[in-house]
Amino acid sequence: KRSLGPFQLIAYGVGSSVGAGIFVTTGVIAKESTGPALFLSYILASIAAAISGLCYAEFSSRVPVAGSAYMYTYVAIGELFAWIVGWNLSLEYALSASAQARGWSG
């Protein structure tokens, strides 16, 4: 029986995409660097994130197996590049977890 519904999956996807950076750095960057242009940069970044999300949606419909980017790369390119992608994802998760811990600690 599946225990996660559409709302939980959407919340997980948004939470993993947004991260803590939007809460931590927005005020500092707006004050010191960009000013009002910060809003435009977030719009452009959200468009890039949406395109990336659509690519993952297409991959998941073509390769309906568990494994995310590792399996998509394995099917499309091969084992070596899939191994590199898998390790990059592991490093990304470790770095983002530490960044979020730092961001939420103040």
N, C-alpha and C positions, 0 to 999 in steps of 0.2 A: 504494500500500500504506500502510495506517495504521501509524504508528510508536508511537503512545501507546495503552497498554492501559487497562483500568479502574483498575488500581492507580495508575498515573501520573496519570490524570485526577482521581481522588479526592484524591490527595496535593496536586495543584495547586489544587484547589478549597478544600481545608482550609487550605492555606498562604496563599492569597490572602484568605480570610475572616478568619483569626485575626490575622495581622499581627504586628508586633513589640510592640505596646502591651501585650499580656498579659504579656510577659516584662519589660518596662521599668517599668511603672507599678504593678504589683500590690503589691509590697512597700512602696513609698512611700505609696500610698493606704491600705493596710491599717494602716500605722503611724500616719499623721497624721490621717486623716479618718474612716474608717468602722469599722474594727475587724472584728468577725465578720460584719457585714452585707454585706461585700464579696462573700462567697460567694453571697448571695441576688441581688445585682445582676448577677453573672456568669450565674446561672441565667436571670434575666429577659432579659438580652442574648442569651443563646444561643437562647432561644425566639424572640425577634424575628429573629435571623439565620436560624433554621430556616424561619420563615414566609417570609422574603425568598427563601431558596433554593428553596422550593416554588413561589413565584411565578415565578421564573426557569425552573424546570423546566416549568411550564405554558406559559409564553411560548415556550420552545424547542420544545415539541411542537406548538404552533399555528402558529408561524412558523419552519419548519425551514431557515433560511438563516444564513450567517455574518454577524456584525455585532453580536451581543449587544444591549445596551440601546438602542443607536442604532436598529437595525432594528426592534426591538419598538415603540419610540416612533414611528418613521416610519410603520409600518403602522397603529398604533392612533390616533395623534393628528395627525401631519403632519410636514412637513419642518422648520418653524421650531423646534418643540419637540424634534425629533430632533437638530437642530444644537446646541441648548442642552445636551441630555443628552450628546452626544458631547464637547463641550468640558468639561463638568463631569467626565466620566470621565477625560479627559486630565489635568485639574488634580488629580483625586483620585489618579491613578497617580503623578504627580510628587510630590505631598505625601507619599503613603505610602512611596514609595521613599526620600525624604529622612528620614522619621521612622524607617524601619527601619535606614537607615545610621547614624543617630544612636544608635538603641537598641543595635545590635550593636557599636558602637565603645566603649561603656562609658560 
